[in-house]
Amino acid sequence: MNKELRALTDRLRCEAVVEGERAVEECERLARTAGPEELAGVLSDPGRPLWARELAAYRLGTAKDPRAFETLVLFLNHRDPQRCATAAQALAALGDPRTARAAAALATNELRVAYAGQAVRLLTTLRAPESVPALIATLERRLVRNDPYRNVALACVAGLGVLGDRRARRVLQAAEQHPGLGAAASAALARIPAPRNRRPAELRKKEAGTGG
């Protein structure tokens, strides 16, 4: 058992213990010896507690089993930040081609923006075509007075700096003027290549006329 799975098991055991000794034993078995079919059965059984579903989805996801995808996406936008983080880690390992589109949808959903931080970080990790547009759109909505989701804005700023795409320059320049984001936005901008130098149109015309 690797350290990530051990840490997850320790956390979920604390949830299972309130259900009694059998639940704790099941937690250990799901973490250690349960096979893919049993784990998939946990995900399809609506009567299973959240801790069992999270553990099964994590193990299947890190084993690249696509049956974990839907459950992991649900946990990616969960109100419990630890479940969100676990889901993001497993989705990154899963490598499902649907992941970036799902993460982008969650990151840009204003009704669930309070829980969008891990979706933003996952998009940064994935470096998918959906990543930069989703992070720009999410950050633009955070640049309003008294926006309560500064942690999401900072995740977007950091992610855009990591991705280094020139399309992010405008929104990051706007973020430089925003209270609480200025330093982070400046650091992100420093990681993005400067715009290519372009000669003025008048100079190009002059050169064209005197060339040859």
N, C-alpha and C positions, 0 to 999 in steps of 0.2 A: 504494500500500500504506500503510494507516494505521499509526500507531505501535504499536498493540496487536498487529496482525498481524505487523509487523516484529519485535517483541520475541519473539513466539511462534516465528517462523521461525528467528531466531537461536538460540533455545534448542534447537529440534528439529534444527537443522543439526548441532549438537554431538553429538546422538545418531546422526544419519545418517552422520556422518563415519567412524565405526568400521566401517561396512559398505562403505566405498569411495567412489570418485568418482561412480559412477553413482547411488548413493543420495543424495548431496549434490545432484546435478543434479535428481533427482526431487523432492527437498524444495523446491527453488526453483520448479520447475514447478507443483507442487501449490499452492504459496503464491501464484503470480502468474497463471498462464494456464489452469490446469485448469478445465473447465466443470462445471456441476452433475452431469451424468450420470457423468462420470469420477470425481468426488468421491464420489458415491453408490456407485459400483462399488468404491472403496477400502473403504468401510464393510462391504460385503457379502462381501468377499474375506477369509476367515479367515487367509490366509497373509501378509497385510500386517503390517508391524511396527507397534508402538504409536505411534511418532512419526508415521507416515503417517496412521493412523486418527484421531489427535488433530487433526492439521492439517486433514484433510478434514471432520471433524465440526465443527470451529470455523468453517470457512468456510461450510459449509452452514447451521449454526445462526445465524450472524450475518446470513445472507441470508434467514432465516425459512423455510428448507426443512425440513418436518417429518420428512424422512428421517433427520435428524441426531439426533432425540430419544433413541432408545434408547441409542445410543453415548454421548451426552453424559451421560445418567443414570448409566451405568456409570462414566464418568470422574469424576462428581461425588463418588463414594465411593471413589476410588482411594487407594492408600497414598501416592502421590506428591502432596504438597500443591500443587505447581504445576499438575499436571493437574486437580486438583479446582477450583482457582481459574479456570483456563481454561474448564472445563465450566460453572461457575456463570455466568461472563460471557456465554457463548454461549447458555445456557438462558434467561437474562434477556432477551436480544435476540430469541430465537426466538418467544417469546409463545405457546407451545403450552399449551392448557388443561389438559393432563395434568401439567404441570410441578410445580405446587404440591403435588398429591397425592403425586407421586413424592418430592419433597424432604422432605415431612413423614414419609413412611415411612422414609427414610434417616436423618433426624434423630432419630427415636425408636427406631431399631434398636440395642438395647444390644450386640449382637454386633459392631457396626461403629462404636461411638460414638467411637473414636479418630479417625475420619475424618469426623466429622459437622459440623465447624466451617463448612465452605463451604455445606452444606445449610441450616444455621441462618441464615447470612448471606443466602442466596438467598431464604429464606422472608421475611426482613425486607424485602428489596428488592421482592418480589412483592406484599406486603400482601394476601394472599389470605385467604379465610375459614379455610383450614387453618393459617395462620401462627401466630396467638396460641395456640391449643390445643396445637400441636406444640411450640412453644418453652416453654410452661409445663410440659408433661409431661417434656421433656428436662431442664429445669432442676431440677425436683423430684427427679429421680433423681441429680442431681449433689450434692445437699445432704446428703451422708453423710460421715462422718469419713474422712479420707485418700483422698478420691476423686482419682484421678490425672488427670482430664480437666478441669482448671481452665480451659483455653483454650476448651473447648466451653461451660462454664458462663458464662464472661465474654461469649462471643458471644450466648448466650441473654439474659443480663441487658441487654446493650447493645441487642439487637433489641427486647426488650419495652419498653425506654424509648423507642425510636424509634416503635414502633407505638402507644404511648400508650393502651392498652386497660385499662379499670378492672379487668378480670378478672385482670390480672397483679399486682395490689397484694399479695395474700396471699403469693404465692411470692416476690416481691421483698422483702417485709418479713422473711420467713424467711431470705433470702439476706443481708440486712444483718447477721445474727448469725453468718454463716459466715466463717471465716478466709479472707482473700484476696479476698472478694467484697463486703465491706461498703461500701466507698467507691463502687464501681461501682453497687451496688444502690441506694444512697441517691440517686445522681445520676439513675438511671433512674426512681425513684419521684417525683422532683421534676418529671419530665416528664409524669406521668400525672395527669389531673384528679382532684381530691379527690372523695370520695363525696358525693352530693347530701345536703343537710341534710333530715332527716325529723323532723317533730314527734312527740313521744311520744304514744302511743295515748291516754293519759289527757287530754292537752290537746286532742286532736282531738275526743274525746267531749264534753268541756266546751264547746268552741266550737260543736259541733253542737247541743247542748242549749240554748244561749243565743242561737243565731242567729235571724235573722228580725226 
